[in-house]
């Protein structure tokens, strides 16, 4: 498609962005809405293939059902001379694959932030039955502000539809991110997307994909046969809890994998919290765990009463022998008694638990962690906090690591977020004093300067935040424009300037010109004869400068230069 061509008489091609599996992608201009858009047109070689055309239309229909800030928005779709096209929002940035190459290594916090945005998009699609089927960094865009957008639903379909493509042995999706069931040609489910997300998380943390091979088939085989390499061995900075998310997401069997994107997102959200610092490595549950337990059969009363052969002859002497042992070995008896006391003490101690670290968790997360530690959620109290986001746990009572009885109630303090107040006006105040005051409240103060005839040097001329706006002062960026006082400059030599040139100069330098006129036999009419102050004199903006213009020779006077007139500009 040539640059400048107008698709549907509305979308003008600006440049090619590349070629996908089904479509050519362009940057275009929407001539009606006056905005940049992404335009996808079915590839020329697929335009006569009914299945490709149908699949392209499926993408358009699928996208219209999606409404999530992390999914590329669809604006329009139609046909141009029989060729289907799709109009989507234009994301100014790059794909995640390129971003990773340019910014690796990423911090674990940044990786979690990116993955949470991707999971939000996938969860939204799964909720209405849409499986992406080709999740990979190349199909994930990240703009210049770090916002993530999932795109390219070209081979996604609605899971509730019984389309033939879901039941064939066709291997769909990029082989480095393909799930074991996809590699085997099995029916694809939402959990297939979960596996791909686990591979993406692995790559973001290690800078590379887990499996490589000479052919696509060899790589696909590794996905359903080989264990995933350890992300922690490649990148020791990865905490075990975060690697556990990878292991859980990429489990070979569906029953061992996260059941949905929401569950994975919930686990990922807490992976970097202190409470999970010493978490053990996640292992796939073994199938015979429930079959290897030892059963202890208690002795019944009947079995106690049932005598063995000759028991009546041997029972009494044994009891007498035991009594003699207790008499002869009182120390052994005492040790045995102490042992019983120790066992009872240990049993009693097992009824005690430590309060876990709940900081940073939501109420729901805190409740789940408490229950897993045999504790109950008590009262909730809310207070403002600059350190914790709204809804996060600030502290607990009893405090973390305190030993308490099982089933005790733990009260928590929940953040209401930072306290918001009106910012107020600082115009006309001394910048240094204002900066000191605001920095003490956590405000990030920046400064720009300008000349001002109204405000003395050092005073604030303007501010970037509206005085009536309610804001949280902690970590709030604000820019103040500060006066440098009245601008001074050296006045130029205006001799020979015309009146218009003098006026332009005066406007440029904010000075007032008073024009006087007099005859001159040496300076042409309309040009400057002299000025006051003289050239190269330092003056302030707003100053008055007297400029004398020539009236030309005075034919009625021999002296010719003694008549004058005055005007102001």
Long-range contacts (C-beta under 8 A, 24 or more apart in sequence): 1-26, 1-41, 6-31, 7-39, 7-41, 7-80, 7-85, 8-78, 8-80, 8-85, 11-37, 11-39, 11-85, 11-87, 13-39, 19-43, 20-152, 20-154, 21-154, 21-155, 22-46, 22-52, 22-55, 22-56, 22-154, 22-155, 23-56, 23-86, 23-154, 27-90, 28-87, 30-75, 30-87, 35-90, 36-90, 36-92, 37-75, 37-87, 37-88, 37-89, 37-90, 38-72, 38-87, 38-88, 38-89, 38-90, 38-91, 39-85, 39-86, 39-87, 39-88, 40-85, 40-86, 40-88, 41-80, 41-83, 41-84, 41-85, 41-86, 42-83, 42-84, 42-85, 47-82, 47-83, 53-84, 55-154, 55-155, 55-165, 56-84, 56-86, 56-154, 57-84, 58-156, 58-157, 58-158, 59-86, 59-153, 59-154, 59-156, 60-84, 60-86, 62-130, 62-153, 62-156, 62-157, 62-158, 63-88, 63-153, 65-128, 65-130, 66-124, 66-125, 66-128, 66-130, 67-124, 68-120, 68-121, 68-124, 68-125, 69-120, 69-147, 70-117, 70-118, 70-120, 70-121, 70-124, 70-147, 70-148, 70-149, 70-150, 71-121, 71-124, 71-125, 71-149, 71-150, 71-151, 72-141, 72-149, 72-150, 72-151, 88-151, 89-149, 91-141, 91-143, 91-149, 91-151, 92-143, 92-144, 93-141, 93-142, 93-143, 93-144, 94-141, 94-142, 95-137, 95-138, 95-139, 95-140, 95-141, 95-142, 96-137, 96-138, 96-140, 96-141, 96-142, 96-148, 96-200, 96-204, 97-136, 97-137, 97-138, 99-137, 99-142, 100-137, 100-203, 100-204, 100-207, 104-207, 105-207, 105-235, 105-237, 106-204, 106-205, 108-205, 108-237, 108-238, 108-239, 108-242, 108-272, 109-272, 111-201, 111-204, 111-205, 111-242, 112-242, 112-268, 112-269, 112-271, 112-272, 113-146, 114-142, 114-148, 114-204, 115-197, 115-200, 115-201, 115-204, 115-268, 116-265, 116-268, 116-269, 117-147, 117-148, 118-148, 118-150, 118-197, 118-200, 119-197, 119-261, 119-264, 119-265, 119-268, 120-265, 121-148, 121-149, 121-150, 122-150, 122-193, 122-197, 122-261, 123-260, 123-261, 123-262, 123-265, 125-150, 125-153, 125-156, 126-190, 126-193, 126-260, 126-261, 128-158, 129-158, 129-159, 129-160, 130-156, 130-157, 130-158, 130-159, 131-156, 131-157, 131-159, 131-188, 131-189, 131-190, 131-192, 131-193, 132-156, 132-193, 132-196, 133-157, 133-172, 133-173, 133-182, 133-188, 133-192, 133-193, 134-172, 134-173, 134-174, 134-177, 134-196, 135-173, 135-177, 135-193, 135-196, 135-197, 135-200, 136-173, 136-174, 136-176, 136-177, 136-196, 136-200, 137-200, 137-203, 138-174, 140-200, 159-189, 159-190, 171-216, 171-220, 175-216, 175-219, 175-220, 176-209, 176-211, 176-219, 177-209, 178-220, 178-223, 179-223, 180-223, 180-224, 180-252, 181-224, 181-254, 183-220, 183-221, 183-223, 183-224, 184-224, 189-254, 190-260, 190-261, 191-254, 191-257, 191-258, 191-259, 191-260, 193-261, 194-249, 194-257, 194-258, 194-260, 194-261, 194-264, 195-249, 195-250, 195-257, 197-249, 197-261, 197-264, 198-245, 198-246, 198-247, 198-248, 198-249, 198-250, 199-250, 201-245, 201-246, 201-249, 202-228, 202-231, 202-246, 202-250, 205-231, 205-234, 205-235, 205-238, 205-242, 205-246, 206-231, 206-234, 206-235, 206-238, 207-234, 207-235, 208-234, 224-252, 239-271, 239-272, 239-276, 239-277, 239-279, 240-278, 240-279, 240-280, 240-281, 241-270, 241-271, 241-272, 241-273, 241-276, 241-277, 241-279, 242-268, 242-271, 242-272, 243-281, 243-282, 244-271, 244-279, 244-281, 244-282, 245-271, 247-281, 247-282, 248-282, 251-284, 252-284, 253-284, 256-284, 256-285, 266-365, 269-365, 270-361, 270-365, 273-357, 273-359, 273-360, 273-361, 274-357, 274-359, 275-356, 275-357, 275-358, 275-359, 275-361, 275-369, 351-405, 351-406, 352-403, 352-404, 352-405, 352-406, 353-403, 353-404, 353-405, 353-406, 353-408, 354-401, 354-402, 354-403, 354-404, 355-396, 355-398, 355-399, 355-400, 355-401, 355-402, 355-403, 355-404, 355-410, 356-400, 357-400, 357-401, 358-393, 358-395, 358-396, 358-400, 358-410, 358-412, 359-388, 359-392, 359-393, 359-394, 359-395, 359-400, 360-388, 360-392, 360-393, 361-392, 361-393, 362-391, 362-392, 362-393, 363-391, 363-393, 363-412, 363-414, 366-393, 366-396, 366-412, 370-410, 374-406, 374-407, 375-404, 375-406, 375-407, 375-408, 375-409, 375-410, 376-407, 376-408, 376-409, 376-410, 377-409, 377-410, 377-412, 378-409, 378-410, 378-411, 378-412, 379-409, 379-411, 379-412, 380-411, 380-412, 380-413, 380-414, 381-411, 381-412, 381-413, 381-414, 382-413, 382-414, 382-415, 382-416, 383-413, 383-414, 383-415, 383-416, 384-415, 384-416, 384-417, 384-418, 384-419, 385-415, 385-416, 385-417, 385-418, 386-418, 386-442, 386-472, 386-474, 386-475, 387-415, 388-415, 389-415, 389-417, 390-415, 390-416, 390-417, 391-415, 391-417, 417-472, 418-472, 418-473, 418-474, 419-472, 420-470, 420-471, 420-472, 421-470, 421-471, 421-473, 422-467, 422-468, 422-469, 422-470, 422-471, 423-465, 423-466, 423-467, 423-468, 423-469, 423-470, 423-471, 423-473, 423-478, 424-467, 425-463, 425-467, 426-460, 426-463, 426-480, 427-460, 427-461, 427-462, 427-463, 428-455, 428-459, 428-460, 429-459, 429-460, 430-458, 430-459, 430-460, 431-458, 431-459, 431-460, 431-480, 431-482, 432-458, 434-460, 434-480, 435-480, 438-473, 438-478, 441-473, 441-474, 442-473, 442-474, 442-475, 442-476, 443-473, 443-474, 443-475, 443-476, 443-477, 443-478, 444-475, 444-476, 444-477, 444-478, 445-478, 445-480, 446-477, 446-478, 446-479, 446-480, 447-479, 447-480, 447-482, 448-479, 448-480, 448-481, 448-482, 449-481, 449-482, 449-483, 449-484, 450-481, 450-482, 450-483, 450-484, 451-483, 451-484, 451-485, 451-486, 451-487, 451-541, 452-483, 452-484, 452-485, 452-486, 453-486, 453-510, 453-541, 453-542, 454-483, 455-483, 456-483, 456-485, 457-483, 457-484, 457-485, 458-482, 458-483, 459-483, 486-540, 486-541, 486-542, 487-540, 487-541, 488-538, 488-539, 488-540, 488-541, 489-538, 489-539, 489-541, 490-536, 490-537, 490-538, 490-539, 491-531, 491-533, 491-534, 491-535, 491-536, 491-537, 491-538, 491-539, 491-545, 492-535, 493-531, 493-535, 493-536, 494-528, 494-531, 494-535, 494-547, 495-528, 495-529, 495-530, 495-531, 495-535, 496-523, 496-527, 496-528, 497-527, 497-528, 497-547, 498-526, 498-527, 498-528, 499-526, 499-549, 499-569, 502-528, 502-547, 502-569, 503-569, 506-545, 506-569, 509-541, 510-541, 510-542, 511-539, 511-541, 511-542, 511-543, 511-544, 511-545, 512-542, 512-543, 512-544, 512-545, 512-568, 512-569, 513-544, 513-545, 513-546, 513-547, 513-568, 513-569, 514-544, 514-545, 514-546, 514-547, 514-566, 514-567, 514-568, 514-569, 515-547, 515-548, 515-549, 515-566, 515-567, 515-568, 515-569, 516-546, 516-547, 516-548, 516-549, 516-564, 516-565, 516-566, 516-567, 517-548, 517-549, 517-550, 517-551, 517-564, 517-565, 517-566, 517-567, 518-548, 518-550, 518-551, 518-561, 518-562, 518-563, 518-564, 518-565, 519-550, 519-551, 519-552, 519-553, 519-554, 519-557, 519-560, 519-561, 519-562, 519-563, 519-564, 520-550, 520-551, 520-552, 520-553, 520-560, 520-561, 521-553, 521-554, 521-560, 521-561, 523-550, 524-550, 524-552, 525-550, 525-551, 525-552, 526-550
